[in-house]
Amino acid sequence: MAQLVFSSWGREIVDNRRGGDGVTEIFQKKLPVTFDGERSMAAFMGWDGLIISDPDVDVVAMAAEYAKRVQEDYCCARCSPGKKGTRVLQDTLARIVSGQGQEQDLAEIEALAGLLENCKCTLCMTSAVPVLDTVKYYREDYLAYIRGERRAKPAEYKVKLTAPCQDKCPAHIDIPAYIEAIKDSRFDESLAVIRESMPLPAVCGRVCPHPCETACRRKNVDSAINIMVLKRTAADYERQHGRTPPMQPKARKGKTVAVVGAGPAGLATAYYLALEGYPVTIYEALPEGFGGGMVAVGIPAYRMPRPILQRDIDIISAMGVEIIYNTRVGSDISLTELKQKYDAVLLAPGAHRSKPMGVEGEDAGYQGFLAGGIDFLREAYMGKPTGMGKKVCVVGGGNTAIDCVRVALREGAEDSILLYRRTRNEMPADVWEVDGADEEGVQFQFLVLPKKIVVDDNRQVTGVECVRMELGEPDDSGRRRPQPVEGSEFIVECDTLIPAIGQDPELNFITGESGIEITRWNTVVTKFVPQKNAAGRDLNDDMGNPLSRILMTDMDGVFASGDAEIGPLTVVACVGNGHRAAKVIQRWFEEGEAYLTDDDFHEDILSHLGVYDPNEQVAWLDAVARFDQHEIHGRERAAKGNYSEVELGLSDSEAVKEAERCLRCYRVSMIAV
Amino acid sequence: MVSLTIDGKQVSVPAETTILEAAREVGIAIPTLCWLQKVSPTGACRICAVEIEGIDRTMTACNTPVKEGIVVATQSENLTRIRKQIMELILVNHPLDCPVCDAGGECDLQDTCYALEVNRQEFAAEDVNPPTIDHWPLIQQVPNRCILCEKCVKVCYEVIGADSLYINAKGDRAFIDKHLDRCVFCGNCVAVCPTGTMISKPFKFKARPWALRKVPSVCTSCGSHCQIDLNVQGDRVLRVTSDDEGTTNNGTLCTGGFFGYGYINSSQRLQAPLCDGQPVSWDEALGQVTTAIEEVLAKAGPAAIAGLSSPRLTNEENYLFQKLFRVAIGSNNIDSEARYGALRALEALDDVLGLRGASNLIGSIGTAEAVLVFGADPTAEAPAVDWKIQEATRRRDGKLVVANMRQINLQHYADSFLNYRPGSEIELANALCRLLLDKGLADEDYLNLSVGNLDELKSHLAGVDLAQAVAATGIELEQLEEAAEYLGTAATVALVFGADISKSARGVEKAAAMANLAILCGALRGEAGGLFPLDEKGNMQGLLDMGVYPEGLPGYQSYADDAEKFGAAWNAQLPNGGLDADGILQGIEAGRIDFLYLAATNPLSFPNAGRWRKALEQVDCLVVQDILPTEVTKLAKVVLPGASFAEKGGSVTSLDQQVRTLEAAIRPPGEAREDWDILADLYARLTGTPLTLGRAAVLAEVGGLSGLYGDICFVGGEGNRTCLKQPFRPAAQQFKYRPVSGADSGAGLQLLSGKSLFHFGTTTTWAPSQCELVPEGRIAMHPQDAAAARLKDGESVKLSSASGTAYGKLQLSRTVPEGLLFAPYHFTGQGISHLLPDGSNRTAVTVSKA
């Protein structure tokens, strides 16, 4: 298998050029051995050094090309050392490669690298890192060029601009660019950047769990940039100023697409295909006014006001997307029919079926035992009777469970109680959601596990028998495993019990004869390009799916995305996945083949590598603390019937100041294949 | 306050202060190149790098806020090396054309290199700069001189709001490019450019900066009165500049201020007095005028003599004008174009609020929490007001409500755009008033305190029919409610209204509706915000202050009540009665007026210009005092060449009541004379009193009699020091709500006349720069209307109304709604004003191919 020749990644030097078999963890585990399943990764050059696995790689030529691409393709020119310095760097390296170099040029490269440390952002600054490493560790190669003993051979390089936040964002939004635009008070421009990868900006500006913020380098100085709320600022600005979105779809094309489900994945796929000119028809099981999938019926209106969600949907529709409501694929129209009627079909039905809790009596049809959290939220959202009483227990620790207890208050519950088998620290729900529930008066019972539903003679729920838990050893997820305390059974009184422990996709509409394979986690299997690391292990994403998926199912022309493909995850993951599906479908239409591009592979490689380094020492003055959005406080915000938005965003000027905290951590990655 | 140490000095500054500003507090100058106070810090040049203890890299002082306890070093060997090397990088491929560069001698790059002793170049690179951009009108861009400091981009976007300039391309190929269609040609990019990258074509190669004489002056293109320096050589104004520091306009100018000066140097300027079209001596010309006046006096008496004055003249000149007529001639038949606009606003505001002009300084708009722009296009009518509106709303989170029948530039930044139907202004204002009151958004305590007829206010508003208002204005109720919410929840509100209100047929009532609305939304409450009636003409406020209208005397004293007092002071018996502009027009038509004196005014720009034209042809003796030849000077028996603002001394009063002085920067061309001198000469000839009325004496008399300018520090010497008239401090229950109602919608295709962004009155039609941008008045028409009439963009059309006809080229535009055309009036030869009925800015028209 692949051998490490040289690595300076992370300032850890491993040099096997004169023998030896030193390895690094990055090389062994994080990087694949091939770029695209076929061509091998010969060298990787980036912000933190270089990794060489092919001894024949011309490191000097690669550095020269790297500097050229940084200057000509990526340097924003918005600071003097960056604009001019990388040009001088490029020309100096080009001079050397063309045989016109002198030894003192090497000193100049070093001087330039030093000057680039004064750049405004980190793009040009970090581009000097690998170049300087080549000068330092491949000096002989440079001297060979300078002495005229070497000529550059043609080589193929793949280059990609990234940033820790952008890499971490499942939709890979160009976060530094949209924040930079807000710095300049250019809210329209910011939104345009966001829309390149995110067609639901008002949604993801509000309800995104913002994994990007966990990979924000500003965190290494003080605290992360409020990336999500800055997105909301850009989206709200357009709406509040009554501006018309500027996007114009391309001329209509002939091939048509059907999408199953008007959720984030379906909407994203539809949006990007519609922009390309392909007419898209979305089939949505719920009635008009309830589009949006889990964003609508799974996220309560106090987090995601309906008119604002609807505006994002309407904008997508305006690009040439028809949404047919009240039509459930499987019962109202079959998949086969869709396949016949349209040139391509995308399956994005989401995950709307509550998981069973495994407690005694849950199948007995008791009064007051509700089918599941997600069903409760949907009924409440649609203004239907929920069957809820006055004393409500919700079981679970995720965001859906939290949504349920908070909605229960707004539906008029006198007591809203959350039962969770671990402690607050282990809750998968977002901290701010848990805090929000706390503020609204939700009662928490931690370290309890429901065992049995208690009912009266009328089969009406009167309580739930629970057992107390204690935390044992950590499990696979790293969280300590809860264990029952024997003999600790007790009853929590309630008239309503809502299980909210997870959802699965409902895939009954995919019949056996379609040939579409379903995983044991009830997700749709799609084609992928297998990638292995140097240690021989398959590279997977965080959900355990193969890293580089093409998103076409086993049935030709039928694609899948969203929760039903990934497994239940987040809006932003579904959007990212849906966007890729759109690109693949377009290729399939236009080139007759569903495949991933170099850019897709590069994106996947970087996301597996991880661009963010939590241990990096970031030198910066922490003069300005993070701006958090305004919020309505007090229990009144959760009064019966009060679904007014709780979080209020930032003012424009606060947003600008928050954006000014951004360190604009662009990095350029280059792979020799 | 935050305390820190800079170069060993302790300094304590407010939070959010930058290190650069903190250093300046203690007299430490950190070098900068891209920093510009009036825009957000850019951090592009990196020259202001400083070291902070404990931070393992340099930080830029311009955009790093202070932090408690930090220890900053602004000088070190390392910093010197970094700054020098960055300068060397900036200079890579910078051309050595300093000798022929327009910035030579005033180049920040030169100065910074010199200061940092940058005297060698270690770096070299291929020159990939794009070629010079020459195809933009008025402005040339030389990319290889550019240091990409972004000052131009930022001033264009942040201050002007045009969003025209941007950085194009990547890396060293990057250059400043322009969305030409968005450019308002304000020239601020040229003004802020630290090098010779952005160049004014009209100024290019005209003079070296050090050879120019800078004369402090006031731009009188509009009523904003930006403080400027006339850059002159000999008797020519070669450019106009403005300092960022110490001026109320922060150095910002509009296209009129920056490029509009060209008319001053026009070869067409009137250089000698004319009698019947022939050049004559001043003595002969003034003798003829005197004789003509005396003949009419003898034949028909003073009532047969009339005069129209101008907001182009100074306060002193207007004062002299009215005194000449009232004392030397004995006629009170004096008026001006204010009759068709500013006087209506004055009447209404004085009546309802006791206010004569704006209630506050322009600067106070910038701190208002909400701004309502009603029937005005501040970008065209008073650009400095526009900049402050943008400051309030774009920099300080204020809400902007724009109510207009067509789209204006500011609408782009509006939180609420109330696109009302023509003529429904009163109904819209009343609906907003009612909503403010109904929703409890009006400050009841304030209303109790300030309004004398609160019961009448409430009963009138109770009768306002919101459904009817929705139908009349075409605006949804939710939108009205949202706008009311913005205005009602703001602690401070600025209300700006303009020509669409005051120049319309029911201008007085509409202006009263604005005054009512100002009361309800609390615009008159405090230091921030205020009520701002706009009039596009430079010294309109001064003209009104000086009482150049038959109903009033200087200082808004009533002619009917105070004529005796003034007569005593002037040693004369003032005439009874007096005709206004309409009366004068009728008088000429009826043969009752035999002599008309036009001082720097052109009635062919007045509504129903065709009627005026006939009258001017008809009047026995027409005397025109002006600076450029017009159709009116051609009709005149005697033409008296006056002076432009650059050629005369005197004071002018801005729309926000600030009095500033002009000093003659150059001499008037040929034999032309300062206007006050001409008027004083005539006064002397007619009264037989030798001329002793110098400027100082006029000022003293104005001060004594007007009561307005008494404590103003009129000065010579120091130049254009700004002085404020008395601030507006209404007494308790001074406000008198005036119930107004009804619409004047008008049937059929309507044409609205107004101000162009690029022209200022009629004078700039002689300014080459403005004419390069807009050589003729284009008629804006909605594409749907054009399609219905089978007309195309750019097509020459004939417009006809009940009053007259006009010609022009069409410009298809969605800035006007269907059913409404918009045409600028400046090019009098085009005849737009001929279309308008008496005293109105709007008319029904038919359009056909010319």
Chai-1 contact restraints between the chains, C-beta under 6 A:
chainA,res_idxA,chainB,res_idxB,connection_type,confidence,min_distance_angstrom,max_distance_angstrom,comment,restraint_id
A,Q71,B,G171,contact,1.0,0.0,6.0,A-B,restraint_1
A,E72,B,G171,contact,1.0,0.0,6.0,A-B,restraint_2
A,C75,B,K170,contact,1.0,0.0,6.0,A-B,restraint_3
A,C75,B,G171,contact,1.0,0.0,6.0,A-B,restraint_4
A,A77,B,L148,contact,1.0,0.0,6.0,A-B,restraint_5
A,A77,B,G171,contact,1.0,0.0,6.0,A-B,restraint_6
A,A77,B,A174,contact,1.0,0.0,6.0,A-B,restraint_7
A,R78,B,A44,contact,1.0,0.0,6.0,A-B,restraint_8
A,C79,B,A44,contact,1.0,0.0,6.0,A-B,restraint_9
A,C79,B,R46,contact,1.0,0.0,6.0,A-B,restraint_10
A,S80,B,C45,contact,1.0,0.0,6.0,A-B,restraint_11
A,S80,B,R46,contact,1.0,0.0,6.0,A-B,restraint_12
A,S80,B,I86,contact,1.0,0.0,6.0,A-B,restraint_13
A,S80,B,L89,contact,1.0,0.0,6.0,A-B,restraint_14
A,S80,B,I90,contact,1.0,0.0,6.0,A-B,restraint_15
A,P81,B,R46,contact,1.0,0.0,6.0,A-B,restraint_16
A,P81,B,I86,contact,1.0,0.0,6.0,A-B,restraint_17
A,K83,B,D172,contact,1.0,0.0,6.0,A-B,restraint_18
A,K84,B,L89,contact,1.0,0.0,6.0,A-B,restraint_19
A,K84,B,V92,contact,1.0,0.0,6.0,A-B,restraint_20
A,G85,B,L89,contact,1.0,0.0,6.0,A-B,restraint_21
A,R87,B,A125,contact,1.0,0.0,6.0,A-B,restraint_22
A,R87,B,D172,contact,1.0,0.0,6.0,A-B,restraint_23
A,V88,B,F123,contact,1.0,0.0,6.0,A-B,restraint_24
A,V88,B,A125,contact,1.0,0.0,6.0,A-B,restraint_25
A,D91,B,A125,contact,1.0,0.0,6.0,A-B,restraint_26
A,D91,B,E126,contact,1.0,0.0,6.0,A-B,restraint_27
A,L115,B,Q85,contact,1.0,0.0,6.0,A-B,restraint_28
A,N118,B,R46,contact,1.0,0.0,6.0,A-B,restraint_29
A,N118,B,A49,contact,1.0,0.0,6.0,A-B,restraint_30
A,N118,B,T58,contact,1.0,0.0,6.0,A-B,restraint_31
A,N118,B,I82,contact,1.0,0.0,6.0,A-B,restraint_32
A,K120,B,G43,contact,1.0,0.0,6.0,A-B,restraint_33
A,Q240,B,D415,contact,1.0,0.0,6.0,A-B,restraint_34
A,A619,B,I55,contact,1.0,0.0,6.0,A-B,restraint_35
A,A619,B,D56,contact,1.0,0.0,6.0,A-B,restraint_36
A,A619,B,R57,contact,1.0,0.0,6.0,A-B,restraint_37
A,L621,B,I52,contact,1.0,0.0,6.0,A-B,restraint_38
A,L621,B,I55,contact,1.0,0.0,6.0,A-B,restraint_39
A,L621,B,M59,contact,1.0,0.0,6.0,A-B,restraint_40
A,L621,B,T64,contact,1.0,0.0,6.0,A-B,restraint_41
A,A623,B,P65,contact,1.0,0.0,6.0,A-B,restraint_42
A,A623,B,K67,contact,1.0,0.0,6.0,A-B,restraint_43
A,V624,B,P65,contact,1.0,0.0,6.0,A-B,restraint_44
A,S651,B,D397,contact,1.0,0.0,6.0,A-B,restraint_45
A,D652,B,D397,contact,1.0,0.0,6.0,A-B,restraint_46
A,S653,B,D397,contact,1.0,0.0,6.0,A-B,restraint_47
